[in-house]
Amino acid sequence: MDWLQIISNAAQEIISPTTAAYALAALGLAIHFGFTGLLNFGQAGFMMLGAYGFAIATLSFDAPVWLAVLAGVAASVVFGLVLGIPTLRLRADYLAIVTIAAAEIVRLLFTTNTFEPITGSANGLQGYKGGFADTNPIPEGIYGFGPWVYNEYDWWLRIVGWSIVIIAAIVTWRLFKSPWGRVIKGIREDEDAVRALGKNVYFYKMQSLVLGGVFGSLAGMIFILPRAVVPSNYQTSLTFFIYAILLLGGAATVLGPIVGSIIFWVLLSFFSGFIARAVEADWLPFMTNVQAGQLRFILVGIAIMVIVIYRPQGIFGNKKELAFVK
């Protein structure tokens, strides 16, 4: 058993673009669920629209990076408005039903062959990274130390991805220390009381939904820069993973989603490497390679369950602020 390689691969996930993308998406979900109390089960839809908006703007319209980013953000804003206008005046469970259905509808639209020339159908899109790579100021070469050794593109992607996460965290922290944030938290606790104080609860909910969706769309762009954009990557399980990360770190926190994402992906990588080598060493003769591959999710799930059982508010959460245990 090559423990050094297993630990090295797991350590790489600490600063990986995937970890950054999930952290940013979970931060958006913290705005929705943790701070506002909105049950959004369609964060994968916001990520998908951000990813495809960026890719399609680049490939079909030859847009520069900044315009492609704006296209992805604009798509998520429209999606948030379409979801919020008919549902935010109703109970929270209506939003949950609409968001999970809408995210699946969006995924199936991008999968259909009707729009294949633009979306690539089930095969997805690739070849949109050139504009982002051209912005890289790092000279060509291999840099790093220990397990973190990458080429200039991979380092630039990590720097940009984690910089966006840090900026989003600072913006979120400042917003929820402001009067706007206090109104949002009040809506989570008792929206009727906030409405009685003369606040437009519907308008504040819409702002929260759109802001968290924008974070999700930016996460979708970071997510696709090291890989192709494929509809199958945006199934409902993606949103559930983000919820697991959110609850692990703390739903009503800013730092929680970031640390939760790091822990989630480090654990997933560690168990994946361990199980693969255990199969090679014939430690699990009763399991096939496919079954062993799924075992990592079971082990990560158990690890998260233990944390949630003994600290249900998450690592950084305050139990008094948990809307989901009220």
SVG drawing of the C-alpha trace seen along z (x, -y; Angstrom):
<svg xmlns="http://www.w3.org/2000/svg" viewBox="-48 -50 58 62">
<polyline fill="none" stroke="black" stroke-width="0.4" points="0.0,0.0 1.6,-3.2 0.4,-5.5 2.6,-8.4 1.0,-8.5 -2.5,-8.3 -1.8,-11.1 -0.1,-13.2 -3.1,-12.8 -5.5,-13.8 -3.4,-16.8 -3.6,-18.1 -7.4,-18.5 -6.8,-21.2 -6.1,-23.8 -7.7,-22.1 -10.0,-24.1 -12.8,-21.5 -12.5,-22.2 -12.7,-26.0 -15.7,-25.6 -17.6,-23.6 -16.6,-26.0 -18.0,-28.9 -21.2,-27.0 -21.6,-26.1 -21.1,-29.8 -23.9,-30.7 -26.1,-28.0 -25.2,-29.4 -26.7,-32.7 -29.9,-30.9 -30.3,-28.4 -28.1,-29.3 -28.8,-33.0 -32.2,-33.4 -33.8,-30.1 -34.5,-29.4 -34.6,-25.7 -32.8,-25.8 -32.2,-22.3 -31.2,-23.5 -27.7,-25.0 -26.5,-22.6 -28.7,-24.5 -27.0,-27.8 -23.6,-26.2 -24.6,-24.7 -25.8,-27.9 -22.7,-29.7 -20.5,-27.0 -22.4,-26.9 -22.9,-30.6 -19.1,-31.0 -18.4,-28.2 -21.0,-29.1 -20.1,-32.8 -16.5,-31.9 -17.0,-29.2 -20.0,-30.5 -19.5,-34.3 -15.7,-34.5 -16.3,-36.6 -13.4,-37.7 -13.1,-36.3 -14.7,-39.2 -17.7,-39.1 -18.0,-35.3 -18.1,-35.7 -20.8,-38.3 -22.8,-36.0 -22.7,-33.2 -23.6,-35.5 -26.5,-37.0 -27.8,-33.6 -27.9,-32.7 -29.6,-36.0 -32.4,-35.3 -32.7,-31.8 -33.0,-33.1 -35.7,-35.6 -37.6,-32.9 -37.5,-30.6 -38.2,-33.3 -41.0,-35.4 -43.7,-32.6 -42.4,-30.9 -40.9,-33.3 -44.3,-34.6 -45.3,-31.0 -44.0,-28.6 -40.4,-27.4 -41.2,-23.9 -42.6,-25.3 -39.2,-26.8 -37.5,-23.4 -39.8,-21.6 -39.4,-24.2 -35.6,-24.5 -34.9,-20.8 -37.2,-20.4 -35.9,-23.5 -32.3,-22.3 -33.2,-19.0 -35.1,-20.7 -32.0,-22.9 -29.8,-19.8 -32.1,-17.9 -32.3,-21.0 -28.5,-21.0 -28.5,-17.2 -31.1,-17.2 -29.9,-16.9 -32.0,-19.8 -29.3,-22.3 -26.3,-20.1 -24.5,-22.7 -24.4,-25.1 -24.4,-22.9 -22.7,-19.8 -25.6,-17.7 -24.5,-14.8 -20.9,-15.1 -20.7,-18.7 -18.2,-21.4 -14.5,-21.9 -11.8,-24.1 -13.0,-27.3 -9.9,-27.7 -7.7,-29.6 -8.9,-33.1 -8.4,-32.4 -5.0,-30.9 -4.0,-34.0 -4.5,-36.1 -1.9,-34.0 1.1,-36.2 3.0,-33.2 6.0,-32.2 5.8,-28.7 7.2,-26.0 6.6,-23.7 6.4,-25.2 5.6,-24.0 6.8,-21.9 5.7,-18.6 2.5,-17.3 1.6,-20.7 3.6,-20.8 1.8,-22.1 2.4,-23.9 1.8,-27.6 -1.9,-27.1 -2.8,-24.9 -1.3,-27.5 -3.0,-30.4 -6.4,-28.5 -5.8,-27.9 -4.8,-31.4 -7.9,-32.9 -10.3,-30.3 -9.3,-30.7 -9.0,-34.5 -12.7,-34.5 -13.6,-32.4 -11.8,-34.7 -13.5,-37.8 -16.9,-36.2 -16.3,-35.3 -15.4,-38.8 -18.4,-40.2 -20.7,-37.8 -19.2,-38.6 -19.6,-42.3 -23.1,-42.0 -24.3,-40.0 -22.8,-42.4 -24.8,-45.2 -28.4,-46.2 -29.3,-44.3 -27.9,-41.1 -29.7,-41.6 -33.0,-41.9 -32.1,-38.7 -31.4,-36.8 -34.7,-38.2 -36.5,-36.7 -35.0,-33.3 -36.1,-33.5 -39.6,-35.0 -40.5,-36.6 -44.0,-37.6 -42.3,-39.8 -40.0,-41.4 -43.0,-42.0 -44.8,-43.7 -41.9,-46.1 -42.6,-47.3 -39.9,-45.4 -40.5,-44.0 -39.7,-40.3 -40.3,-39.2 -37.8,-41.7 -35.1,-40.7 -35.6,-37.0 -35.2,-37.7 -32.0,-39.6 -30.7,-36.7 -31.7,-34.1 -30.0,-36.0 -26.8,-36.7 -26.4,-33.1 -27.1,-32.0 -24.4,-34.4 -21.9,-32.7 -23.1,-29.4 -22.6,-30.5 -19.0,-31.6 -18.4,-28.3 -19.6,-26.6 -17.0,-28.5 -14.2,-27.5 -15.4,-23.9 -15.1,-23.6 -11.7,-25.3 -9.7,-22.1 -12.2,-19.9 -14.9,-19.8 -18.4,-21.0 -20.8,-18.0 -24.4,-17.8 -24.0,-14.6 -21.8,-16.5 -24.8,-18.6 -27.2,-15.9 -29.1,-16.4 -26.3,-14.6 -24.1,-17.7 -26.5,-19.8 -26.6,-17.2 -22.8,-17.1 -22.9,-20.9 -25.4,-20.6 -23.2,-18.0 -20.3,-20.4 -22.5,-23.2 -23.8,-21.3 -20.3,-19.9 -18.8,-23.4 -21.8,-25.2 -24.8,-26.5 -25.0,-30.0 -21.3,-30.8 -18.9,-32.2 -15.8,-30.2 -17.8,-26.9 -18.5,-26.2 -14.8,-26.8 -13.4,-24.5 -16.3,-22.0 -15.3,-21.8 -11.7,-21.1 -12.5,-18.4 -15.0,-16.8 -12.7,-16.5 -9.6,-15.5 -11.7,-12.7 -13.1,-11.6 -9.6,-11.5 -8.1,-9.7 -10.8,-7.0 -10.7,-6.7 -7.0,-6.1 -7.1,-3.7 -9.9,-1.6 -8.3,-1.4 -5.1,-0.1 -7.0,2.2 -8.6,3.8 -5.2,4.2 -3.8,5.8 -6.8,8.2 -8.0,6.9 -11.6,6.7 -12.0,9.9 -15.8,9.9 -16.1,6.6 -15.7,5.7 -13.8,2.7 -17.1,0.9 -18.5,1.7 -15.3,0.7 -15.4,-2.7 -18.8,-3.4 -17.6,-2.4 -15.7,-5.7 -18.9,-7.7 -20.2,-5.4 -17.1,-6.0 -17.2,-9.8 -20.9,-9.7 -20.2,-7.9 -17.5,-10.4 -19.9,-13.3 -22.7,-11.6 -20.4,-11.2 -19.5,-14.9 -23.1,-16.0 -24.3,-13.7 -21.8,-15.1 -21.7,-18.6 -25.0,-19.2 -24.3,-22.9 -21.2,-22.1 -17.6,-22.9 -18.0,-26.6 -21.8,-26.9 -23.8,-28.3 -26.5,-25.9 -28.8,-28.8 -28.7,-30.0 -29.7,-26.6 -32.9,-27.1 -33.1,-23.4 -33.3,-22.2 -36.0,-24.6"/>
</svg>
